[in-house]
Amino acid sequence: MRQKVGCIFGLTLLTAFSVAQSAEELRIETDRRTTYFQLFSGQSITILGSEDRRTAFGMGIASGKREPRFYFRNFKDANAELVYEAYYDRSSSRGASGEGPNKSDSYGLLAYGRYRWPARHGLGLYLTAGWGVQYTNRTSVDLDSHINSTPMLGFGVSWSTPKGEASIGLRLLHISNAGTVGNNQGQNQLFLVSSWKF
């Protein structure tokens, strides 16, 4: 009888330890942060009321963390992250609608979900979607406000390198003030984004 009790007690302790260890590993994996450094360039698309065809380039730094609440049944194989990004964007225009050539500096913050699928044949896929705010130092034909909201959608491919993960993809950034100031034609900027994950 004592042997049975000792065996049951030992198995209970072993099971509890295994569950606690798994929970700790999951917590560590969830708490682990990744850093992204990004370079991007592109131009605005003159659709949905936009008139000003601007070219732009910039850079950003982002921090991501696994987010279990972002998992969906259809994305069950994807690694879901919540990412916060700060970026700088320099754009220029030859002029539009009577406004002469000009340049602007913009600073933005984004929060978005990033879904990364496992690599196959050396290439992985990712999808991003989120929202943010942007401050620009000058208004333009399309942007009547210095402060604007910035919904964002992007996708691309990634691959492993000796120093981390690299990726390249497309990002569509819509910039507008939600109708609070002026005509609010808005900008739709399409960027080619190169990113390195550390």
C-alpha positions as CSV (number, residue, x, y, z in Angstrom):
1,M,0.0,0.0,0.0
2,R,2.8,2.4,0.9
3,Q,4.5,1.6,-2.4
4,K,1.3,2.5,-4.3
5,V,0.9,5.8,-2.4
6,G,4.5,6.6,-3.0
7,C,4.2,5.8,-6.7
8,I,1.1,7.9,-7.1
9,F,2.6,10.8,-5.2
10,G,5.8,10.6,-7.3
11,L,3.8,10.5,-10.6
12,T,1.7,13.5,-9.4
13,L,4.8,15.5,-8.6
14,L,6.4,14.6,-11.9
15,T,3.2,15.6,-13.8
16,A,3.0,18.9,-11.9
17,F,6.6,19.6,-12.6
18,S,6.2,18.9,-16.3
19,V,3.1,21.1,-16.6
20,A,4.9,23.9,-14.7
21,Q,7.9,23.5,-16.9
22,S,5.8,23.7,-20.1
23,A,4.0,26.7,-18.8
24,E,7.3,28.4,-18.0
25,E,8.6,27.6,-21.5
26,L,5.5,29.1,-23.0
27,R,5.8,32.2,-20.9
28,I,9.4,32.6,-21.8
29,E,8.6,32.1,-25.5
30,T,5.7,34.6,-25.3
31,D,7.8,37.2,-23.4
32,R,10.7,37.0,-25.9
33,R,11.0,40.1,-27.9
34,T,12.3,40.5,-31.4
35,T,13.7,43.6,-33.0
36,Y,13.3,44.7,-36.6
37,F,15.3,47.3,-38.5
38,Q,13.6,48.4,-41.7
39,L,14.5,50.5,-44.8
40,F,11.8,51.4,-47.3
41,S,11.2,53.5,-50.5
42,G,8.3,54.0,-52.8
43,Q,5.7,56.5,-54.1
44,S,2.1,57.5,-53.6
45,I,-0.6,56.0,-55.8
46,T,-3.1,58.6,-57.2
47,I,-6.3,56.8,-56.3
48,L,-9.3,57.5,-54.1
49,G,-9.0,61.3,-54.6
50,S,-5.2,61.6,-54.2
51,E,-3.5,64.0,-56.7
52,D,0.0,64.4,-55.4
53,R,2.4,61.8,-56.7
54,R,5.1,61.8,-54.0
55,T,8.3,59.7,-53.9
56,A,9.5,58.7,-50.5
57,F,12.1,56.8,-48.6
58,G,12.7,56.2,-44.9
59,M,13.7,53.9,-42.1
60,G,12.1,52.4,-39.0
61,I,12.8,50.3,-35.9
62,A,10.2,47.9,-34.5
63,S,9.8,45.6,-31.5
64,G,7.6,42.5,-31.6
65,K,6.4,39.9,-29.1
66,R,4.4,36.8,-29.6
67,E,0.7,37.4,-29.0
68,P,-1.5,34.3,-28.5
69,R,-4.7,36.4,-28.7
70,F,-3.9,37.1,-32.4
71,Y,-4.1,33.4,-33.4
72,F,-6.9,32.5,-35.7
73,R,-8.1,29.1,-36.8
74,N,-7.2,29.7,-40.4
75,F,-3.8,31.0,-39.4
76,K,-3.0,28.2,-37.0
77,D,0.5,27.5,-38.5
78,A,1.5,31.2,-38.3
79,N,3.6,32.8,-35.6
80,A,1.5,35.8,-34.5
81,E,3.2,38.9,-33.1
82,L,2.1,42.2,-31.8
83,V,4.6,44.8,-33.2
84,Y,5.2,48.4,-32.3
85,E,7.1,50.5,-34.9
86,A,8.6,54.0,-35.0
87,Y,9.7,55.4,-38.4
88,Y,10.9,58.4,-40.3
89,D,9.6,59.2,-43.9
90,R,11.1,61.8,-46.3
91,S,8.9,62.5,-49.3
92,S,9.1,64.9,-52.2
93,S,6.8,66.1,-54.9
94,R,7.2,67.8,-58.3
95,G,4.0,69.7,-57.5
96,A,0.3,69.1,-58.0
97,S,-2.9,71.2,-58.5
98,G,-1.1,74.5,-58.6
99,E,1.2,73.7,-55.7
100,G,4.9,73.9,-56.6
101,P,7.7,71.3,-55.8
102,N,8.1,70.6,-52.1
103,K,9.5,68.2,-49.6
104,S,8.3,67.0,-46.3
105,D,9.5,65.1,-43.2
106,S,7.1,62.7,-41.4
107,Y,7.4,60.8,-38.2
108,G,5.1,57.9,-37.4
109,L,4.1,55.2,-34.9
110,L,2.4,52.0,-35.9
111,A,0.9,49.1,-34.0
112,Y,0.2,46.0,-36.0
113,G,-0.2,42.2,-36.1
114,R,2.5,40.3,-37.9
115,Y,1.8,36.7,-39.0
116,R,4.9,34.7,-40.0
117,W,4.5,31.2,-41.6
118,P,7.2,28.6,-41.4
119,A,9.8,28.6,-44.2
120,R,9.4,26.1,-47.1
121,H,12.2,25.7,-49.6
122,G,14.1,28.4,-47.7
123,L,11.4,31.1,-47.9
124,G,8.7,32.0,-45.3
125,L,5.7,34.3,-45.8
126,Y,4.5,37.1,-43.6
127,L,1.4,39.3,-43.5
128,T,1.0,42.6,-41.5
129,A,-2.1,44.7,-40.7
130,G,-2.5,47.5,-38.3
131,W,-3.0,51.2,-37.5
132,G,-1.0,54.2,-36.4
133,V,-0.5,58.0,-36.4
134,Q,1.8,60.2,-38.3
135,Y,3.1,63.8,-37.9
136,T,4.2,65.7,-41.0
137,N,6.0,69.0,-41.0
138,R,4.1,70.5,-43.9
139,T,0.6,70.1,-45.4
140,S,0.1,69.3,-49.1
141,V,-2.6,69.1,-51.7
142,D,-3.7,65.7,-50.4
143,L,-3.0,66.2,-46.7
144,D,-4.7,69.2,-45.0
145,S,-3.5,68.3,-41.5
146,H,-0.1,67.9,-39.8
147,I,-1.4,64.9,-37.8
148,N,-3.0,62.0,-39.6
149,S,-4.1,58.4,-39.0
150,T,-2.4,55.6,-40.9
151,P,-4.1,52.2,-41.5
152,M,-1.5,49.8,-43.0
153,L,-1.5,46.5,-44.8
154,G,1.6,44.5,-46.0
155,F,2.9,41.2,-47.1
156,G,6.2,39.6,-48.2
157,V,8.8,36.8,-47.9
158,S,11.5,36.1,-45.4
159,W,14.6,33.9,-45.3
160,S,17.3,33.0,-42.7
161,T,20.8,34.6,-42.8
162,P,23.8,34.0,-40.6
163,K,23.0,37.2,-38.6
164,G,19.2,36.8,-38.3
165,E,16.1,36.8,-40.5
166,A,15.8,39.1,-43.6
167,S,12.6,39.9,-45.4
168,I,11.3,42.0,-48.3
169,G,7.8,42.9,-49.1
170,L,5.2,45.5,-50.0
171,R,3.4,47.9,-47.6
172,L,0.4,50.1,-48.4
173,L,0.1,53.0,-46.0
174,H,-3.1,55.1,-46.1
175,I,-2.6,58.6,-44.6
176,S,-5.6,60.8,-43.8
177,N,-7.2,62.9,-41.0
178,A,-10.5,61.0,-41.0
179,G,-12.3,64.0,-42.4
180,T,-11.6,66.3,-39.5
181,V,-9.7,69.0,-41.5
182,G,-10.1,70.3,-45.1
183,N,-11.0,68.1,-48.1
184,N,-9.1,65.1,-46.7
185,Q,-8.1,63.6,-50.1
186,G,-5.5,61.5,-48.3
187,Q,-2.3,59.8,-49.5
188,N,-1.9,56.2,-50.4
189,Q,1.8,55.3,-50.3
190,L,3.1,52.0,-51.6
191,F,6.5,51.0,-50.2
192,L,9.0,48.3,-50.9
193,V,10.2,47.3,-47.4
194,S,13.5,45.5,-46.5
195,S,13.6,44.3,-43.0
196,W,16.1,42.5,-40.7
197,K,15.0,40.6,-37.6
198,F,17.4,40.3,-34.7
